[in-house]
């Protein structure tokens, strides 16, 4: 196989599909791919809205608190 940096996007997709099929079989490779959906919207705007006013420290504190429940 060619050096990965020299492959086109189509060649990378083909190589990835072939690797999945070799490792998982056709059905397993298909099931793997079906787990991923194309997202919608603007994740950056959503994240800024969801975490407005939060810092890494406050988020970590909340996660630790949730873990104890």
Secondary structure, 3 states (H helix, E strand, C coil): CCCHHHCCHHHHHHHHHHHHHHHHHHHHHHHHHHCCCCCCCCHHHHHHHHCCCCCHHHHHHHHHHHHHC
